[in-house]
Amino acid sequence: MEAQTSGTTYALITGASAGIGRELARVHAARGGNCVLVARRGDALRALKHELETAHHVRVHVIEADLAHTDAAERIVEELHREDIAIDILINNAAFGSYGPFHTADLDRNTDMIAVNVTALVQLTRLVLPQMVMRGRGRILNIASTAAFLPGPTMSVYYASKAFVLHFSEAIADDLRNTGVTVTALCPGPTESEFADVANVRKSAAFQRLPVPSSRDVAEYGYRAMVRGKRVAIHGVLNALTARMVAFVPRGLVLRVVRMIQQSA
Ligand SMILES: NC(=O)c1ccc[n+]([C@@H]2O[C@H](COP(=O)([O-])OP(=O)(O)OC[C@H]3O[C@@H](n4cnc5c(N)ncnc54)[C@H](OP(=O)(O)O)[C@@H]3O)[C@@H](O)[C@H]2O)c1
Protein backbone atom coordinates (compact mmCIF):
# COMPACT_ATOMS: atom_id res chain seq x y z
CA MET A 1 0.00 0.00 0.00
CA GLU A 2 1.38 3.43 -0.91
CA ALA A 3 0.93 6.32 1.52
CA GLN A 4 -2.24 8.18 0.45
CA THR A 5 -3.21 10.53 3.23
CA SER A 6 -4.18 14.17 3.25
CA GLY A 7 -3.80 14.90 6.94
CA THR A 8 -1.24 16.84 8.99
CA THR A 9 2.33 16.53 7.73
CA TYR A 10 5.10 14.81 9.68
CA ALA A 11 8.75 13.81 9.34
CA LEU A 12 9.17 10.04 9.51
CA ILE A 13 12.49 9.21 11.20
CA THR A 14 13.74 5.64 11.45
CA GLY A 15 16.22 4.72 14.16
CA ALA A 16 14.99 7.57 16.37
CA SER A 17 15.61 5.75 19.68
CA ALA A 18 19.34 6.66 19.82
CA GLY A 19 22.26 8.53 18.30
CA ILE A 20 21.93 10.60 15.13
CA GLY A 21 18.25 9.67 14.58
CA ARG A 22 17.22 10.87 18.04
CA GLU A 23 19.08 14.15 17.44
CA LEU A 24 17.46 14.58 14.02
CA ALA A 25 14.07 14.24 15.73
CA ARG A 26 15.10 16.88 18.28
CA VAL A 27 16.29 19.26 15.53
CA HIS A 28 13.06 18.80 13.53
CA ALA A 29 10.77 19.21 16.55
CA ALA A 30 12.66 22.34 17.67
CA ARG A 31 11.66 23.85 14.31
CA GLY A 32 8.03 23.08 15.09
CA GLY A 33 7.80 19.90 13.00
CA ASN A 34 5.69 16.86 13.86
CA CYS A 35 7.47 13.49 14.00
CA VAL A 36 6.79 9.82 13.43
CA LEU A 37 9.46 7.94 15.36
CA VAL A 38 10.39 4.38 14.33
CA ALA A 39 12.70 1.85 16.04
CA ARG A 40 12.48 -1.40 18.02
CA ARG A 41 12.84 0.14 21.50
CA GLY A 42 9.38 1.50 22.22
CA ASP A 43 10.31 2.80 25.68
CA ALA A 44 13.06 5.04 24.29
CA LEU A 45 10.70 6.32 21.56
CA ARG A 46 7.93 7.07 24.07
CA ALA A 47 10.40 8.95 26.32
CA LEU A 48 11.47 11.04 23.29
CA LYS A 49 7.81 11.63 22.34
CA HIS A 50 7.14 12.99 25.84
CA GLU A 51 10.26 15.21 25.68
CA LEU A 52 9.45 16.66 22.25
CA GLU A 53 5.73 17.19 22.85
CA THR A 54 6.43 18.94 26.16
CA ALA A 55 9.29 21.11 24.91
CA HIS A 56 8.00 22.05 21.46
CA HIS A 57 4.20 21.44 21.43
CA VAL A 58 4.44 19.29 18.32
CA ARG A 59 2.65 16.02 17.54
CA VAL A 60 4.71 12.85 17.84
CA HIS A 61 3.57 9.40 16.78
CA VAL A 62 5.52 6.30 17.81
CA ILE A 63 5.77 3.12 15.73
CA GLU A 64 7.64 0.19 17.27
CA ALA A 65 9.00 -1.84 14.37
CA ASP A 66 11.85 -4.18 13.53
CA LEU A 67 13.01 -3.06 10.09
CA ALA A 68 14.73 -6.41 9.54
CA HIS A 69 11.24 -7.89 9.02
CA THR A 70 10.34 -7.96 5.34
CA ASP A 71 6.85 -6.52 5.91
CA ALA A 72 7.97 -3.70 8.26
CA ALA A 73 7.80 -0.86 5.72
CA GLU A 74 4.34 -1.95 4.50
CA ARG A 75 3.11 -2.16 8.08
CA ILE A 76 4.44 1.33 8.90
CA VAL A 77 2.76 2.87 5.86
CA GLU A 78 -0.53 1.10 6.68
CA GLU A 79 -0.40 2.63 10.16
CA LEU A 80 0.26 6.11 8.69
CA HIS A 81 -2.77 5.64 6.47
CA ARG A 82 -4.98 4.58 9.40
CA GLU A 83 -3.81 7.62 11.44
CA ASP A 84 -4.22 10.00 8.45
CA ILE A 85 -0.59 11.06 8.77
CA ALA A 86 1.07 12.55 5.66
CA ILE A 87 4.84 12.43 5.36
CA ASP A 88 6.63 15.45 3.89
CA ILE A 89 10.07 14.50 5.23
CA LEU A 90 11.43 10.95 5.23
CA ILE A 91 14.65 10.33 7.15
CA ASN A 92 16.02 6.83 6.56
CA ASN A 93 18.52 6.68 9.40
CA ALA A 94 18.24 3.23 11.04
CA ALA A 95 21.22 0.98 10.36
CA PHE A 96 23.87 -1.07 12.10
CA GLY A 97 27.30 -2.56 11.40
CA SER A 98 29.22 -5.57 12.62
CA TYR A 99 32.97 -6.12 12.93
CA GLY A 100 34.72 -9.29 11.71
CA PRO A 101 35.98 -11.02 8.56
CA PHE A 102 33.14 -12.03 6.26
CA HIS A 103 33.96 -15.77 6.07
CA THR A 104 33.31 -16.21 9.80
CA ALA A 105 30.53 -13.62 10.13
CA ASP A 106 27.06 -14.60 11.33
CA LEU A 107 25.04 -14.96 8.13
CA ASP A 108 21.70 -14.12 9.79
CA ARG A 109 23.15 -10.90 11.24
CA ASN A 110 24.50 -9.89 7.83
CA THR A 111 21.18 -10.72 6.19
CA ASP A 112 19.38 -8.57 8.77
CA MET A 113 21.90 -5.79 8.11
CA ILE A 114 21.02 -5.74 4.42
CA ALA A 115 17.30 -5.80 5.34
CA VAL A 116 17.62 -2.80 7.69
CA ASN A 117 20.32 -0.74 5.94
CA VAL A 118 19.14 -1.32 2.37
CA THR A 119 15.78 -3.10 1.86
CA ALA A 120 13.72 -1.16 4.41
CA LEU A 121 15.22 2.13 3.15
CA VAL A 122 14.29 1.32 -0.46
CA GLN A 123 10.80 0.12 0.48
CA LEU A 124 9.95 3.11 2.70
CA THR A 125 11.25 5.51 0.06
CA ARG A 126 9.18 3.88 -2.68
CA LEU A 127 6.04 3.78 -0.53
CA VAL A 128 6.25 7.39 0.66
CA LEU A 129 7.49 9.09 -2.54
CA PRO A 130 4.34 9.10 -4.74
CA GLN A 131 2.46 11.32 -2.32
CA MET A 132 5.39 13.75 -2.13
CA VAL A 133 5.57 13.92 -5.92
CA MET A 134 1.81 14.41 -6.12
CA ARG A 135 2.04 17.35 -3.67
CA GLY A 136 5.05 18.74 -5.54
CA ARG A 137 7.21 18.93 -2.41
CA GLY A 138 9.12 16.68 -0.07
CA ARG A 139 12.51 15.99 1.42
CA ILE A 140 14.28 12.65 1.78
CA LEU A 141 17.41 12.31 3.92
CA ASN A 142 19.19 8.98 3.64
CA ILE A 143 22.01 8.40 6.10
CA ALA A 144 24.92 6.85 4.21
CA SER A 145 28.48 7.14 5.58
CA THR A 146 32.03 7.94 4.52
CA ALA A 147 32.16 4.11 4.32
CA ALA A 148 30.11 4.53 1.12
CA PHE A 149 33.26 5.65 -0.72
CA LEU A 150 35.39 2.67 0.36
CA PRO A 151 35.60 -1.11 0.33
CA GLY A 152 35.50 -2.21 4.01
CA PRO A 153 37.54 -5.25 4.97
CA THR A 154 36.30 -6.58 8.38
CA MET A 155 33.02 -4.69 7.85
CA SER A 156 32.38 -5.65 4.24
CA VAL A 157 28.58 -5.86 4.24
CA TYR A 158 28.18 -2.62 6.21
CA TYR A 159 30.47 -0.62 3.88
CA ALA A 160 28.79 -2.11 0.81
CA SER A 161 25.35 -1.31 2.21
CA LYS A 162 26.37 2.34 2.56
CA ALA A 163 27.73 2.41 -1.02
CA PHE A 164 24.26 1.24 -2.06
CA VAL A 165 22.58 4.01 -0.05
CA LEU A 166 24.83 6.68 -1.58
CA HIS A 167 24.40 5.57 -5.20
CA PHE A 168 20.68 4.86 -4.81
CA SER A 169 20.13 8.31 -3.28
CA GLU A 170 22.06 10.15 -6.01
CA ALA A 171 20.24 8.22 -8.73
CA ILE A 172 16.73 8.84 -7.43
CA ALA A 173 17.60 12.49 -6.75
CA ASP A 174 18.19 12.70 -10.49
CA ASP A 175 14.95 10.80 -11.29
CA LEU A 176 13.12 13.33 -9.11
CA ARG A 177 14.54 16.53 -10.62
CA ASN A 178 11.79 19.07 -11.37
CA THR A 179 9.31 17.32 -9.04
CA GLY A 180 9.87 19.52 -5.97
CA VAL A 181 11.16 16.49 -4.06
CA THR A 182 14.85 16.35 -3.14
CA VAL A 183 17.03 13.51 -1.88
CA THR A 184 20.10 14.04 0.29
CA ALA A 185 22.69 11.39 1.18
CA LEU A 186 24.37 12.34 4.46
CA CYS A 187 27.84 10.83 4.88
CA PRO A 188 29.13 11.08 8.45
CA GLY A 189 32.48 9.74 9.55
CA PRO A 190 32.89 8.07 12.97
CA THR A 191 30.34 9.74 15.24
CA GLU A 192 29.55 9.43 18.96
CA SER A 193 26.44 7.21 19.33
CA GLU A 194 25.62 3.59 20.15
CA PHE A 195 26.90 2.52 16.71
CA ALA A 196 30.48 1.68 17.82
CA ASP A 197 29.24 -0.59 20.64
CA VAL A 198 26.66 -2.35 18.48
CA ALA A 199 29.27 -2.94 15.74
CA ASN A 200 31.99 -3.82 18.27
CA VAL A 201 34.41 -1.17 16.94
CA ARG A 202 34.63 1.09 20.01
CA LYS A 203 38.37 0.24 20.40
CA SER A 204 39.18 0.70 16.71
CA ALA A 205 41.65 3.33 15.52
CA ALA A 206 38.72 5.02 13.73
CA PHE A 207 37.02 5.73 17.07
CA GLN A 208 40.16 6.13 19.22
CA ARG A 209 42.49 8.13 16.96
CA LEU A 210 40.22 10.25 14.75
CA PRO A 211 38.10 13.21 15.87
CA VAL A 212 34.63 11.90 16.77
CA PRO A 213 31.88 14.56 16.60
CA SER A 214 28.65 14.34 18.56
CA SER A 215 25.44 12.98 17.04
CA ARG A 216 23.98 16.47 17.56
CA ASP A 217 26.63 18.11 15.31
CA VAL A 218 26.07 15.55 12.58
CA ALA A 219 22.28 15.81 12.83
CA GLU A 220 22.29 19.61 12.59
CA TYR A 221 24.62 19.50 9.59
CA GLY A 222 22.56 16.79 7.86
CA TYR A 223 19.26 18.51 8.55
CA ARG A 224 20.53 21.79 7.05
CA ALA A 225 21.81 19.96 3.97
CA MET A 226 18.42 18.24 3.57
CA VAL A 227 16.51 21.54 3.83
CA ARG A 228 18.78 23.03 1.14
CA GLY A 229 18.25 19.95 -1.05
CA LYS A 230 21.99 19.16 -1.25
CA ARG A 231 22.51 15.80 -2.95
CA VAL A 232 25.59 14.55 -1.09
CA ALA A 233 26.61 16.01 2.27
CA ILE A 234 29.87 14.76 3.78
CA HIS A 235 30.32 15.82 7.40
CA GLY A 236 33.77 17.23 8.27
CA VAL A 237 36.51 18.67 6.09
CA LEU A 238 38.85 15.70 6.55
CA ASN A 239 36.08 13.25 5.64
CA ALA A 240 35.15 15.27 2.56
CA LEU A 241 38.76 15.37 1.40
CA THR A 242 39.24 11.63 1.98
CA ALA A 243 36.06 10.77 0.11
CA ARG A 244 37.09 12.86 -2.89
CA MET A 245 40.72 11.65 -2.99
CA VAL A 246 40.13 7.94 -2.53
CA ALA A 247 39.51 7.38 -6.25
CA PHE A 248 43.12 8.44 -6.96
CA VAL A 249 44.74 6.12 -4.40
CA PRO A 250 45.78 2.56 -5.42
CA ARG A 251 43.07 0.12 -4.30
CA GLY A 252 45.52 -2.12 -2.42
CA LEU A 253 46.59 0.81 -0.26
CA VAL A 254 42.95 1.82 0.36
CA LEU A 255 42.16 -1.71 1.57
CA ARG A 256 45.21 -1.74 3.89
CA VAL A 257 44.36 1.64 5.41
CA VAL A 258 40.68 0.77 5.96
CA ARG A 259 41.65 -2.56 7.61
CA MET A 260 44.10 -0.65 9.83
CA ILE A 261 41.58 1.96 11.03
CA GLN A 262 39.00 -0.76 11.78
CA GLN A 263 41.44 -2.68 13.98
CA SER A 264 42.00 -1.93 17.68
CA ALA A 265 44.12 1.16 18.27
N1 LIG B 1 28.04 6.53 14.46
C1 LIG B 1 28.86 6.45 13.42
O1 LIG B 1 30.08 6.36 13.57
C2 LIG B 1 28.29 6.50 12.03
C3 LIG B 1 29.15 6.83 10.97
C4 LIG B 1 28.64 6.89 9.68
C5 LIG B 1 27.30 6.62 9.45
N2 LIG B 1 26.49 6.29 10.49
C6 LIG B 1 25.08 6.01 10.19
O2 LIG B 1 24.27 6.87 10.97
C7 LIG B 1 22.99 6.26 11.14
C8 LIG B 1 22.58 6.33 12.61
O3 LIG B 1 23.49 5.55 13.37
P1 LIG B 1 23.93 5.97 14.84
O4 LIG B 1 25.37 6.26 14.79
O5 LIG B 1 23.01 6.97 15.40
O6 LIG B 1 23.77 4.54 15.56
P2 LIG B 1 22.95 4.10 16.84
O7 LIG B 1 23.15 5.06 17.97
O8 LIG B 1 23.33 2.66 17.05
O9 LIG B 1 21.43 4.18 16.37
C9 LIG B 1 20.92 3.27 15.43
C10 LIG B 1 19.41 3.39 15.37
O10 LIG B 1 18.92 2.43 14.42
C11 LIG B 1 17.89 1.67 15.03
N3 LIG B 1 17.85 0.31 14.51
C12 LIG B 1 18.88 -0.58 14.46
N4 LIG B 1 18.41 -1.78 14.04
C13 LIG B 1 17.07 -1.63 13.82
C14 LIG B 1 16.05 -2.50 13.40
N5 LIG B 1 16.26 -3.81 13.14
N6 LIG B 1 14.78 -2.02 13.28
C15 LIG B 1 14.53 -0.73 13.59
N7 LIG B 1 15.46 0.15 13.99
C16 LIG B 1 16.72 -0.30 14.12
C17 LIG B 1 18.22 1.68 16.52
O11 LIG B 1 17.03 1.51 17.27
P3 LIG B 1 16.58 0.19 18.09
O12 LIG B 1 17.84 -0.46 18.58
O13 LIG B 1 15.72 0.75 19.17
O14 LIG B 1 15.82 -0.62 17.09
C18 LIG B 1 18.76 3.09 16.71
O15 LIG B 1 17.71 3.99 16.93
C19 LIG B 1 23.13 4.84 10.59
O16 LIG B 1 22.61 4.83 9.27
C20 LIG B 1 24.63 4.61 10.58
O17 LIG B 1 25.01 3.65 9.62
C21 LIG B 1 26.95 6.24 11.77
The ligand as a Gaussian input file, in Angstrom:
#p B3LYP/6-31G(d) Opt

LIG

0 1
 N       28.036000       6.533000      14.457000
 C       28.855000       6.449000      13.422000
 O       30.075000       6.359000      13.572000
 C       28.287000       6.503000      12.029000
 C       29.152000       6.826000      10.969000
 C       28.637000       6.892000       9.680000
 C       27.303000       6.625000       9.446000
 N       26.491000       6.291000      10.493000
 C       25.081000       6.007000      10.192000
 O       24.266000       6.875000      10.969000
 C       22.988000       6.255000      11.142000
 C       22.579000       6.332000      12.609000
 O       23.488000       5.552000      13.369000
 P       23.935000       5.969000      14.837000
 O       25.370000       6.258000      14.786000
 O       23.011000       6.975000      15.396000
 O       23.771000       4.542000      15.556000
 P       22.955000       4.097000      16.842000
 O       23.155000       5.057000      17.970000
 O       23.333000       2.664000      17.050000
 O       21.431000       4.179000      16.373000
 C       20.919000       3.273000      15.426000
 C       19.410000       3.391000      15.367000
 O       18.918000       2.431000      14.418000
 C       17.890000       1.673000      15.025000
 N       17.854000       0.310000      14.507000
 C       18.877000      -0.581000      14.463000
 N       18.413000      -1.783000      14.038000
 C       17.075000      -1.629000      13.819000
 C       16.047000      -2.504000      13.400000
 N       16.261000      -3.813000      13.140000
 N       14.785000      -2.025000      13.276000
 C       14.530000      -0.732000      13.588000
 N       15.463000       0.150000      13.985000
 C       16.717000      -0.302000      14.115000
 C       18.221000       1.684000      16.522000
 O       17.026000       1.512000      17.270000
 P       16.575000       0.191000      18.094000
 O       17.842000      -0.463000      18.578000
 O       15.717000       0.751000      19.175000
 O       15.818000      -0.616000      17.095000
 C       18.756000       3.086000      16.706000
 O       17.707000       3.988000      16.929000
 C       23.126000       4.839000      10.590000
 O       22.606000       4.830000       9.269000
 C       24.629000       4.611000      10.575000
 O       25.009000       3.655000       9.618000
 C       26.950000       6.236000      11.773000

